[in-house]
């Protein structure tokens, strides 16, 4: 059977399975707003672990990192340490805190604990949703590319098809659809991932020494060198990865959904450790592909073809194994898409609609979030259709959200009004004022897009935003206290 036929069989099978799961959980999910978006804050460890793992391992962690490994070589490992290591940092320092609360979004948490300002909450919700929307579109665009290369199908129709599936099963069951389909997808990733790495490293006899030798023989020995890596660039990569995850609603939402802080911390910690190992292996696979087919990488460092697509169609692996690897990529993309779609819809309803419609009933909120899921899914599909590249689709959103929101989060957590007191839901414990928060959000987000600031503009944006939050808060502290007294 041809690989293209296998792809369609696997795709239809996956989609039907996900729809069945979503139909089974829809009644529980729609019973209340809290159930729909955070599972009532009672999810056990195995669901938190698998949903975190499946969400982390999107299409980019297989297709994108394989291409980067083929093009950049060993230096790309440092980027992976920063990007994926940020999940471990989040788990150790933030997940346990978030797991104690039952907020719906990171915006709601910062509003309740830091500022109590509707405008700030809406700004945070809007900016945070940019990452989620972009990632949904990115998964659809990746599927469109893979199907186009292997089956010859029109990528536009593929993007629309997968977007419709994302929307349908996520709308049906909310967070329950996400975590239970992620549970299935996570298991498939472990099984098919083992098969993938076995066949991928077989051409070099599972030896890094032989990999380095073959790269040198093919004229690409520079891929196995790190001497030219700039230390400051590594620091920037690591910090960029960290600030990205701190602004990502998907990770906060899983922590809020966990039954307690320990469950939230361990779920993300263990999934993050495994993700680092798997993504590093994927980058090495990219180098193996160059070693096997040196012509895929030109002398000036440009790829003649997508390494993973070439690998799936090469004679080095049987067709049924290529189909299993595609199933791995499909599971990864579907899990990231549904998680980000649900998180984006939750942000829009919880932080853009709810502050303006505080008298909304629980069932009205459930209806709003289901409608938002459909709207966000359609918007993400359109973004995927018109974006030039997957990276271009979310890179700006990623940096804007990090520069705008991370300084507010860190300053809020560190600059307490009552230093010895733990944060508690319903109790504001921060010196940040509304104007300090608003100023930091706007300036931080804008500075990340000022190219004149150079390659380290994200770091500059973080520092300037944090400084302005403190300075403006000190200048407006008195007016805020007077406002509170009048209220």
N, C-alpha and C positions, 0 to 999 in steps of 0.2 A: 504494500500500500504506500502511495506517495506521501511525503512529509506534509504537503499542503492539506491532504485529506485528513491526516491525523490531527492537524491543527484545528480543523473545523469540528471534528468529533470531540476532541478534548474541550474546546471552548463551549460547545453546546452542553456537554455534560456538566461542566463547572457551573454554567449559568443556571441550569435547571436545579442543581443541588442547592445553590445559594438562594434561589427563589423559594424552594421548599422549606428551607431553614427559616427564612424570613416570614413565611406564612404561618409557621408554627409558633413563632414568638410574638406575632403582631398584637395579639390581645393583651398580653402582659405589658408590652412596650407602650401601648396607647392608653393604659389604665390611668396614667398620670404623667405630668410633665417631667417630674423627677425620674420616673422610671424610663421615660423615652430618651432622656439625654445622659443620665449617669447611672442607670440601673438601680435607682434608689440608694446609691452609695453602699452597696452590699456585695459587690462582686468578689469571688474568691481568688486565691493566688493563681490557680491554673489558667483561669480566663484572663487575668491581668497579664500574666507572663506571655501567653500566646498572642494576645492582641497587641502587646507592645512589640514583641518580636516580629510578628507579621507586618505590622505597620512600618517598623524601621526598614525592613528588607523589601523596599519597593523595586520597581523596574530598574531605576538608576543604580541600585546596588549590585545588579547583575550585568545589565547591558552597559550602563554609563561607566562604571568603574573598570570593566574589562577594557573598554576603549581607552580610558585614561591610563591604565596600566600599560597598554600596548604603545601608547604615544609618549608617555612621560617616564615610565619605568619605575625603579625603586623609590625615587623621590616622592612619588605619589603616595607612598605608604605614610608619610608624615601628615599629609592632608587627611588620610583616613583616620589616623590616630586622633586628630583634632575633631573631625566631623563625627565619628562614631564614639570617641572617648567622651564627648560632651554628654552622651546619655548616661554614662557612669557617674560623671560629676553631678548631673541633675539628680540621679538616684540617691547619691550619698548626701547631698546638701539641701535638696528641695522636695523630693518625692515624699519623704516621711512627713514633712510639714503639711503638704497638700493633702495627703491621705487622712489627716485628722479632720478635714473639713468636708462639707457636702455642697460646696459652691458648684454652679453649673459651668462657669468659665473663669479664666484667669483675670478677665476684666472685672467680674463681679467680686473676686477676692481682693484685688487691689482697691476697688472702690470701698468695700466694707472695712478693710483694715487700715487703709492709708488716707484717702481724701474725702470720701462722701460727696462726690461732685458728679452730677449727671453728665455734664459735657465731657469730663475726663473719661468717664466710663464708656461713653459712646465713641470717643476717639480711639481708645484702646481696642474696643471691639471691632471697629472698622479696620484699623491697621492690622490687627492680628488675623482677621479673616482673609487678608490678601494672600498670605502664605498658603492657607488651606485651599483656596480657590485655584491658585496656580498649580498646586500639586495634583489636584484632581485632573485638570487639563493636561498636565504633563504625562500622567499615566495613559490617558486616552491617545495622546500623540505618539507615545512610545509603541503602543499596540498597532496604531495605524502604520507606523514605519515597518515593524516586524512583518506584519501580514503582507504589506506591499512588496517587500523584498522576497519573501518566501512563496507567496501564493499569487502575486500579481494583482491582488485586489486593490480597488481604489481606496487609498487611505482615508478619504473623507467619509465614505460610508462606514468604514471600520470604526473610526472615531465616534461617529453618531451611534453606531450599534452598541459599543461598549459603554458610552455615556448613558444610553437608555437603560442598560442593565444596572449600572451603578445606581442610577436614580431610583429605579423601581424597587430593588431589594433593600436599599438603605431607607427609603421612605416607608416601606411596610413595617419594619421592625426597629427603627432607631438604633440606639446603642446595642440592643440585644442582637439585632441582625449583624452588626459589626463584630461584636466579640465572639459570637458563635461561628460565623463564617471564618473569622480570623483563626479560631481554634482549629478548624479543618485545614485552612490554608497553611497554618504554622506546621502542622504535622506533615503535610505534603512537602513543605520546604525542607524539613529535616531528611525525609526519605529520598526525595528526588535530588536534593543538594548533595547527598553522599554519592549518588550515581554520577552526577555532573562532575564533581571534583575527581572522581576515580578516572573517568574517561578523559577528562581534560589534562591531567598530569601524566597519563600513560605514555604519551609521545616522548617525554623526557625521563622515563623510568622512575618517576616520583623523586627525582634528584634535583636539588637546587644547583648543585655543582654542574650537572649536565645541562641544565637550563642556561646557566651563564656561559658555558662553552658553546652551545648552539647559537646563542645570540651573537657571540663574538664571531663565530664562523660565518654568520649571515650578514655581518657588517653592522650589527646593532649592539655592540658591546657597551656603548654608552648608557643603555637602559639599565645596566647593572652597576652603575656608579652613582655615588651621592656626594662626591667631593665638591661639586659645583653648586650645591644647595645653599641658599642664603639663609642664615639663622633668623633674621628678622621676618623673612617670608614665612618661615615655619611657625613663628609666634603668631603672625597674622592669621595664618590658616587655622591654627588651633583656637584662637579667640573668636574668629568668625564662626566656626562650628559651634562653639559654646553659646554665643549670643543667639544663634539661630534657634537652638532648641529651647532656650528660656522664653522665647516669644511664641513658641508653637503650642497652640491650644490642644492639639491631639494628645500630648503627653500630660499636660495638666488635667485634662478631662478624664484620662484613665486613672490618674491618682485620686481625683474626687470620687470616681466610681468604685474604687477599692474599698473593701470593708474596714480597713484600718491603715495607719501609717506604715506599719511593718510590711503589709502586703503590697502597698504601693511601691515602697523602696525596693524590696526584693524582686518584685516583678520586673521593674525597669533595670535593676542592676544586673541580674543574670541574663536577661535578654540582650542588654547592651554589650556584655562581655562576649557572648556568642556572636553577635553581629560584627564586632571588630574582627574576630577571627575569620568569619566567612567572607567579609568584604575584602580583607587582605588576600585571601585565597583567590577571590575573583580577579583582583588586580594582577596577581601572578599568572592567572589563566590568560589574561591579555598578553602578557609577555611570552607565554608558551605559544600562543597563536602566531606571534611574530617570529619566534624561533622555528616554527614549523613552516610558515609561509613568509619569508623575509620581504617579499615584494608587496605585502600589504601595507608596509610602512616605507615611505619614500625617504630619500637622504635628507630632505629638509624637514622631516618630522611630521609629515601629513599622512593621514590614513587614506589608502586607496579604496577601502570598503569598511563597513562596520564589522569589527572582529567577531562579535557574537553571531551575527547573521551568517557570516562566512563559515564559522565553525559549525553551526547547525546544519549547513548544507554540504559540508566537506565529506570526504570519504573516510575520515579518521574515526567516525562514530557511526554505528548502525542507525537506521531510520527510527526504530522504536525508541532508542536512547535519545535521539534528537527530539522526539516527541515528548519524552519525559522531561527533558530540559526545558522545552517550551512550556510544559505544564508548571514547572517551577517558576518561570518568569511570569506566567499568567497569574498564578496564585499570589506572587509578590505584588504585581501591579494592582490586582483587584483589591487586596487588603489595604494598600495605601490609599486607593481611590475612595473606598467606602468610609474609611476612618476620617479622611480629610473632608469629605462631603458632609458627613454628620457633624463634624466639629465646626465647619463654616456656617452651617445652618443654625447650630446652637448659638454661636456668637451673634449672628444677626438678630435672632429673636430675643435672646437674653439681654443683649446690651444695646441694641438699636431700637427695638420695638417695645420691650418691657418698660424701660425708663419713661417712655412717652405714654404708655397705657398700663399704669400700675393696677388698675381695677380689672384687668383681664382674668377670666376664670382659668382654672387648670386645663379644662378641655379646650378652651380657646387657644391656650399656649401650645397644646399638642397640635392643633390644627395649623397654627402659624408655622411651627417648626417643620411640619410635613410639607407645607407649601414652599417654605424657604429652601428645603432640600431640592425640590424640583427646579426652582428658579436658579439656585446656585449651580446645579448640575448643568442646566442649559447654558448658563453664562460660561462655565468652565469649558464646555464643549466648543463654544464659539471661539474662546481664547486659544484652544488647542488647534483649531482649524487655521487661525490667522497668525499664530506665532511662527517665527522663522525656525527656531530650534527649541528643544526641551529646556536646555539651560537658560536660554533667553526668556522662556516663559515665566520662570520663577526667581531668577537671580535678583532682579530689582526688588520684588516683594520681600524676599528673604532679608536683604540688607536694610531696607526701609523699616521693616518690623523690628529687627534687632536694634538698630540705632534709636528708634523711637521708644521702645517699650522696656528694654533691658535696664537702662539707667534708672527708670522710674521704679522698677521692681527691686533692684539692688539697694538704691537709696532708701526706699520705703522699708525694706527689711532691716537695714542697718541703723537708720536714723530714727530711733524710737523716741516717743515722748516720755515713756516710762521704761528705762533701760532693762530693769530686772524682771519685767513682766512678760510672760509668753503671749503670743498672739492668740486671740479668741474670737470666734465668730460673733459679730454683733458689737464688737468693741474696737473703736478706732485707736490705734497706738502708733502714730507717725507724726513727724513735724512737717511733712509736706503739705503745702497749701494747694488749693485748686489751680491758682495761677502759676505756681511753680511746676505743677504736673503738666498743665497745658503747654507751657513754654518749652519744657524739656521734650515732650512728645513731638511737637512740630519742628523744633530746631534739630533734634537728633535725626529725625526721618529725612529732613531736607539735606543735611550735611552729607549723608551717605551717598547722595546722588551728585555732589559737586566734584566733578572729575579733576578740577584744578588742585584739589587737596592731595592728589596722588594716590598711590596704591594702598596707603594706610588710612584712607579717609574714614573707614568704619571705626577704627580705633580712635581717631580724632573726634568723630561724632559721639562716641560713647563718653569720652572725657568732657567735652563741651556740654553735652546734655546733662550729665550728672552735676557739673558745676552750676549750671543755670537753675536746675531744680532746687539746689540748696540756697543759692543767692536770692532768687526770686521768692522763695518760700520765706526767707528771713525778712525780706522787704515787705511782704504782704501778710505777715503773721498777725499783726495788730488788726488789720481790717477784717481778717477772717474771724478772729475772736469776737470782735464787735458784732459781726453778722450772726454768729452763733448765739450771742446774748439776746439779740433782737428776736431771733427765732424762738 
